[in-house]
Amino acid sequence: MLGGGGLVLAGGAVGGVALDRARRAEVPLYSETVAFAATGERELVPAGRADLLVPGTRVLAARPGTARLVEDERAWLEGCARWAAPGAAGSDDLLHSALLDLRALTEGLPVSVAGWSPRWRYAWPRDVAFVASALARLGRPAEAATQLGWLQEVQRDDGWFEARYEPTTGHRPDDRPPQLDGCGWVLWATDELATHAPERAAELVAPLRGLLVRSTNLLLTVRDPATGLPPPSSDYWELVEDQLTLGTAAVVLAGLRCAARVLPLVGELALADRAEDAAHRLASPLHDAFGREGYPRHVGGLPDAAVTFLVAPIGAATPEMAVLQAIDRAQTAMARPAGGLAPGAAWKQDGISWTPETALFASAWASTGHRGKAHPLLDWLGRHRTTAGSFPEKVLHDGRPAAVAPLAWTAALVVIARHELARG
């Protein structure tokens, strides 16, 4: 009996160590950043080798064209909108990092890529949409329109988008299922373009008519005629779903609302009216289904970062208090040891914070006027950059940056959040 008890105790101790290790997952930092080695040429900077860079840049030092590359980078920064230009009142090291990361993953490429590490060197429609929004806010609407134009070229005739694309060929790199939220994201990004470049809105949006019409028609036709809700689809978690997620429903709602605003710019007045009507008919069942449980990922599930899709800059500019309270509760439920957030409360308990989800909450708080909630999240993102200054995808339990760096989605969200704060 004593021997058996000892085995149980020993087994319990081993199990406790294993559980503790699982909650303190180790993921390496794949790179410090990506930097320009020559015009149109990029190289990953190995972890721990920030010394290879010209300080404060995304340019490799001691190369034949280093001086020219630094000058090109400076010119790009100075060409940004006044609020973000070097020396402006709202410009600082955090925003500077976001701008450099954004440029490193867009400049001279057919379309922006999520990251430069091999498995991230693809174009996700969601990420491209956020990059387009950031570029429009930075006073670079033509570059934003180019991003959306690329998505128009790869969109399927039936309106669906693949989960991701190879940027030079436009082909999908694997058999991940297409995602309905892609249509919502492109409609939202086009509305962002029109909003932040109002004097050129008609000119910039006109070439995107096919993108807008196909995306809107798909969102109209896939909805359940009885409930108005869209069908289950993979969302930003990129899992096969057999139950509707808030991450899909909220983006479809945002897309329909944005379609109603931008379709008149391309002469599609009747389709705009249909989109507006569909948005009205979707809003009630969405809030009824998800709202009674605090807006979880699935009805009957746990909190999720997608609750931020219901408020500005993506959803309603003046949301109901219940939605803001749900965002606050979700932030608490998703908190991780280092201070950032997981993608959702149901995400594996590995101790890892994710920077895009943390930045989503910062952007939501900034856009709804809650500066006191936005600033700590942005400060946290600033403290957990790589030594080179790039935003990593992940932050480990002890605060170390990990995985791919930089990440375009995080950089774009930081720009969006800082712009909302600058606008007041």
N, C-alpha and C positions, 0 to 999 in steps of 0.2 A: 504493500500500500504506500509506504514511504517512497519507494522507487518510482511508482506510478505518479505520485504527486509531484516528485521532482521533475519528471518528464513533462508534465503539464505546465509547471512553472517555467521550465526552460523553453518549451514551445511557445508559451505566451510571450516571453521576453523576445524571442526571435521574431515572432509576428509583430510585436510592437515596433521593433527596429525597422522591419520591412515597411510597415505602415508609415513610420516617420520618414523613411527615405522616399516613399511614394509621394508624400506631401511636400517634399523638398527636391523636386525633380531638377536634374542637371542638364542643361542644354548649352552647348558652346556658342560663343559669339562668332558668327561666320566671317564677319569682316568689320573693320572700323567704319568704312564708308566705301563709296565708289568715287573715283576721281578721274579727271580728264588727263590723259597722257599725251594727246595730240588732238588736233581738231577732228571731232567725230570719233575719237577713240577713247574708251574708258577702261579702267582697270580696277579690280577690287583691291582695297588696301587691307592687308592681313591684320587680324586682331593684334593689338599691341604695337603696331607700327605707324602710329599717327605721325611719327617723325618724318615719314616719307612725303608729307604734304607741305605745301606752302602754308604756313599758319593762317587759320581763319578762312581757308578756301577749300574747294574741291578740285584742286589742281596739284598734280605730282611735281615735286621740286626736282631741280637739276636735270631737266629735259630740254632738248633744243628749242622747243617752242613755249617754254614755261611762261615767259614774260607776256607773250601774246595771249595765252590762255587766261592768265590772271586779268589782263585788261578786258578780254571778252566777258569774263564773269562780272567784273565791276560794271561794265556798260549795261549788262542785263539787269543787275540790281538797280542801277540808277534809272533804268527805263521803266521800273515799276511805278505804280500809282503813288501819289505824294504821301499818303498815309504810311506806306511801307518802305519808301526809299531810304537809303542810308542817311542818318542824321535827323530823320523825322521824329516827331514827339512820341509816336507809338512804336518806333523801331528799336529793337534791342537784340541781345544775343540769341534769345529764344526764337524770335521771328527770323533773324538772320540764318539760323540753322535750317529752319523750315524752308526758306527760299532757296538755299543752296541745295538741299535734298531734292526739292521739287525740280529745280533746273537740271540736276544731274540725272534725273530719271525721265526727262522729257526732251531736252534740247537736242535737235538734230535727229530725233528718232521718228519713225512713222507715226507712232502713238506712244503715250506714256506707258511704262512698265511698272509692275508692282514693286520690284526690287531688281538688283543686278546679280544676285546669286542665282545659279542655274535654274533652280526649281521655281523661282519667282520672276524670271525674265519673260513674263507673259503679260498680256493686257486683259484684265478683268473689267467688264463693263461698269461695274460698281466703282472701282478705283478710278477708272478713266472719267467717270461722271464727276467725282469729287475733285479730281485734278482740274477739269474744265471749270468747275465753280470757283476754285481757288485762282485760276488764271484770269477769269473774268473780273474777280474782285481786285486783282493786282493791276488792273488796267491793261490787260493783254487779251482783249476779247477775240481778236483774230486767231490767236493761238488756241484759245478755248474752242472756237468754232472748228478748228482743224481737228481737234480731238474728237468732237462729235461727228464730224464728217467721216472720219475713219470708221467709227462705229456704224454709221449708215451704210458704208460699203460692205461690212461683214455681216450685217443683219440678215437673217433668213427671210425669204419672201413671205412666209406666214407670220413674221413679226418676232419670232422667238430669237433669243440670244443664247449662245453657248456660255458655259460657265467662265471660260477664258479662251484666249486666242494667242497664236504665235504672231508676234508683231510684224514680221516681214512678209509672211505668206497669208495671214488672215485665217489660217486653218486652226481647228481645235487640236490641241496636242494629246488628248486622251479621250476616254469614253465617259467623262462626267456628263450627267444629264443636263439639258438646257435649263435655264432658270427664268421664271416669269418676272422676277424682280428687275431684271435687266431693262425691261421696257419702262418700268416706273422710274428707274434711275436716270435714263436718258431724257425722259420728259421733264423730270425735275431739273436736270443740268441745263437743258435748253431754256427753261424758265429762268434759271439763275443767270444765264448769259444775257437774256433779254432784260432782266431786271437791272443788272450792273453795267450794261452798256445801252441805256435807253435811247440815246441819240442815234445808234446804229442798229437797233434791234431788228427792224424789218430787213435791212440789208444782210445781216449776219444769219438770221433764221431762215430766210427764203430758200437757200440751197438745201436746207434740212427737211424739206416738206415730206419726202418719202419716209424718213426716219419717224417723223411725228405721226403721220397717217398710219403707217404699219403698226407702230407701238400702241397707238390709241385703239385701233380696231381690235387688236389682240386682247387688250384689257377689257374691252366691251364684250367681246364674244365668249370669253372663257368663264365669265361669272355665272354662278348658279342663278337661274331665272327666279327661283323661289326666294332665296335669301339675299341675293346680290353679292355674296361673298365669292372671292376667287377660289380656285381649287388648290389643293396642296402642291407645293413645289419646293425644290431646294432653295435656300436663301443664303445669307452670308456665312452660315456655318458650313455650307456645301455638303450636307448630308441628304440622303434620299429620304423624303418625308412622305408619310401616308396620312398626316394630319396637318391642317392649315396652321402655319406659324404666324405670329405677330410680325415677324420679319418680312413675310410676303404680303400680308394683308395691309400693313401700314404703308408699305412702299407703293402698292397698287393704288391706295387711296390718294397718296401724295401725287402720284403720276397723273391720275385722272384730273385732280384739281389743277395741276400745272398745264395739262393739255388744254383745259378750258381757257386758260389765259394766253397760251402761245399759238394755238391753231388759227385764231383770227389773223395773225401776222402773215400766214401763208394762204389766206383766203378761204379757209375751211370753217366757215361759220356754223353750218349745220352740225358738223362733227364736233365742234367745240360745245355746242348746246347739248349734244348727247353725252359728252364727257362730263359736263357739269351736272347733268341730271343723274348720271351713274354715280358720281361722287357723293351726291346727296343721299342716294339710296344705299350706298355702301357704308356711309359713316355710322348710321344708327345700328345696323346689325354688328358692325365691328366693335363699337363701344359697348353694345349690349353683351356680346359674347365674351370679349376679353376684359371689359371694364369691371364687371361684377367680381372678378377675382384679382383685381389690381394689375391688369395688363401683363400676364405671364407670357412666356414663349409659346406654349400651347394652352388651350383651354384646359384647366385642371393642372397646369404645370407650374414652373417656378419662374421668378423674374429673369428678364433678358435685356440685353443692351438695346434691342429693337424698340423698346418703349420710347427711346429718344427720337425715333422716326416720326412720332406723332406730334412733335413740336418743331418750331423753327430751329435751324434753317431748312429743315426738310418738310415738316408738317405745319400745323397751325401756328400762326404768329401770336395769337392770343388763346392759348389752350385753357381748358377747364382746370380748376384747381385739383380735381381728382387725378388728372394725368400728371401734373407736376408732383403731387404727393407720391404717385407710383414711381416716378423717376427717382425721387429721393430714397424711397424704400429699396428700389432695385440697386442703387449705388451702394447702400449698406450691405445688402445681401451678397453682392458680387465682389466685395472688398477682398484683397489679397494681402499677405503678410508685408510685402514691400511698400504697400500703399496705393498701388494701382488697382485695376479691375479686371475680372475675368469676362469672357464673352457673355456669360450667363451664370445664374446660381446653380444650374444643373451641370455646368462644365466640370471636368475632372478636378479633384482637389489636389493639384500638384504644386501649389504655392506660387504659380507663375501669374504675373500681371501681364496684360496685353495693352500695348500703347494705343492701337486704333480705337478700342472700346473706351479706354480712359479719355481719349480725345473726343469721342462722340459725346460723352457727358459734359465735357468742358464746353464744347460747341453749343450744346443744348442750353446749358445754363447761361452762357454768354448771350445767346440769341433771344432768350426770354427775359433778359434784364436782371438776372441773378448773378451779378458780378462777384459777390462774395463767395459763391460756390464755384464759379469758373476759375478764378485766380489760383486757388490751391491745387487744382488739377493740372493747370498749365505749369505751375511752378514745379510740380512733381515730375512732369514730362521733361522739363528743363534740367532737373537734377539727375535724371537717369538716361541721358544721352551717352553715346560712346565717347571715348577720349577725343576722337576727331570731331565730335559735335553732332553726329547723326542720330536720328531717332531709330532705335531698334524696334523690332516687332514685339519682343518679349523682355520682361524684367524678372529675374529670379527672386526667390523668397528673401534673399539677403540684399537685394538691390542691384545686383550685377546685370548689365545689359546682356541680352542673349539673342540668338537666332540671327535672322537677316537684318542688315542695316545698310543703307537707309530703307524706309518703307514709304512709298508714295502716299498711301491712304492716310497715314499718321501726319505726314508733312502737310498735306492738303487740309486736313482738319484743323491743324494748329493755325494755318493761315486764315481759315474761315472764322475760327474762334477769335483770333486777334482782330480781324476786321470787324466783327460784331462788337467787340469791346471798343474799338476805335470809333465806330459809328455812334456808340452810346445807346 
